[in-house]
Amino acid sequence: MRLYEGKKDCLVMEFAGNCYDLFQPELGDPKPNSESEMVTIPCPACQFNNNFWAKVDDNGFVVEHYGRQCQGYKKLEDGSRDICGYRFRAKICELCGEANDIASTTL
């Protein structure tokens, strides 16, 4: 899709049965291993239901999920989004206490 001056709308038509949520796109992470399953994990901060890969036991309980950050957001009056950004996994900065992505190389 390309931007075009004056364009306000976009109609997406899906005919192949590959439906996905435009507002919660897949992060592109491949399935971590053959035993992983897609699970829904609610955010403790905003209650948004995130979809993450996870290890699940024989009873269907989540043992560990691979999600890093909540994908939830609130739509503001001006149309912009206020992203929740809660971190399920984080490196905590020793100086300021800020939660950073676990892949961060500088703190």
C-alpha contacts under 8 A as a table, 3 or more apart, distances in Angstrom:
res1	aa1	res2	aa2	distance
3	L	7	K	7.21
4	Y	7	K	5.44
14	E	17	G	6.75
14	E	18	N	7.18
14	E	19	C	6.94
15	F	18	N	7.84
20	Y	25	P	7.07
21	D	24	Q	5.27
21	D	25	P	5.92
22	L	25	P	5.57
24	Q	71	Q	6.57
24	Q	72	G	7.94
26	E	29	D	7.57
29	D	32	P	7.83
31	K	34	S	7.13
31	K	36	S	6.64
31	K	53	W	6.84
32	P	36	S	6.48
32	P	53	W	7.40
33	N	36	S	5.56
35	E	55	K	6.84
36	S	53	W	5.98
36	S	54	A	5.25
36	S	55	K	5.12
36	S	56	V	7.12
37	E	53	W	5.44
37	E	54	A	5.42
37	E	55	K	6.54
37	E	56	V	6.99
38	M	51	N	6.42
38	M	52	F	5.54
38	M	53	W	4.52
38	M	54	A	6.20
39	V	51	N	5.54
39	V	52	F	5.51
39	V	53	W	6.14
39	V	54	A	6.37
39	V	62	V	7.92
40	T	49	N	5.84
40	T	50	N	5.37
40	T	51	N	4.55
40	T	52	F	6.41
41	I	49	N	5.54
41	I	50	N	5.11
41	I	51	N	6.29
41	I	52	F	7.12
42	P	47	Q	5.17
42	P	48	F	5.37
42	P	49	N	4.33
42	P	50	N	5.95
43	C	46	C	5.60
43	C	47	Q	4.55
43	C	48	F	5.29
43	C	49	N	6.46
43	C	50	N	7.11
43	C	70	C	6.35
43	C	86	Y	7.38
44	P	47	Q	5.66
45	A	84	C	7.69
45	A	86	Y	6.67
46	C	72	G	7.20
46	C	84	C	6.88
48	F	70	C	7.54
48	F	71	Q	7.60
48	F	72	G	5.28
49	N	72	G	7.66
50	N	70	C	6.54
50	N	71	Q	6.49
50	N	72	G	7.52
52	F	65	H	6.47
52	F	66	Y	6.22
52	F	67	G	5.37
53	W	65	H	5.88
53	W	66	Y	5.64
53	W	67	G	7.10
54	A	62	V	6.60
54	A	63	V	7.36
54	A	64	E	5.61
54	A	65	H	3.92
54	A	66	Y	5.79
55	K	62	V	5.99
55	K	63	V	5.45
55	K	64	E	5.26
55	K	65	H	6.17
56	V	59	N	7.76
56	V	60	G	5.51
56	V	61	F	5.38
56	V	62	V	4.48
56	V	63	V	5.35
56	V	64	E	7.24
57	D	60	G	5.36
57	D	61	F	5.47
57	D	62	V	6.51
57	D	63	V	6.34
58	D	61	F	7.48
62	V	65	H	6.93
67	G	70	C	7.86
67	G	88	F	6.62
67	G	89	R	7.56
68	R	87	R	5.70
68	R	88	F	5.08
68	R	89	R	5.18
68	R	90	A	7.52
68	R	101	D	7.44
68	R	102	I	7.85
69	Q	85	G	5.76
69	Q	86	Y	5.56
69	Q	87	R	4.35
69	Q	88	F	5.68
69	Q	89	R	7.31
70	C	84	C	6.36
70	C	85	G	5.21
70	C	86	Y	5.17
70	C	87	R	6.39
70	C	88	F	7.39
71	Q	83	I	7.14
71	Q	84	C	6.87
71	Q	85	G	6.65
72	G	83	I	6.07
72	G	84	C	5.44
72	G	85	G	7.35
73	Y	81	R	6.05
73	Y	82	D	5.35
73	Y	83	I	4.20
73	Y	84	C	5.27
74	K	81	R	5.66
74	K	82	D	5.19
74	K	83	I	6.58
74	K	84	C	7.68
75	K	79	G	6.14
75	K	80	S	5.99
75	K	81	R	4.66
75	K	82	D	6.39
76	L	79	G	5.36
76	L	80	S	5.44
76	L	81	R	5.80
76	L	82	D	6.82
77	E	80	S	7.37
87	R	90	A	6.00
87	R	99	A	7.22
87	R	100	N	7.95
87	R	101	D	7.53
89	R	101	D	7.23
89	R	102	I	6.44
90	A	99	A	5.48
90	A	100	N	5.32
90	A	101	D	5.16
90	A	102	I	4.88
91	K	99	A	5.73
91	K	100	N	5.11
91	K	101	D	6.16
91	K	102	I	5.23
91	K	104	S	7.71
92	I	97	G	5.56
92	I	98	E	5.60
92	I	99	A	4.67
92	I	100	N	6.12
93	C	96	C	5.69
93	C	97	G	4.81
93	C	98	E	5.32
93	C	99	A	6.56
93	C	100	N	7.24
93	C	107	L	5.71
94	E	97	G	5.78
94	E	107	L	7.94
100	N	104	S	6.66
100	N	107	L	7.89
101	D	104	S	5.34
104	S	107	L	7.33
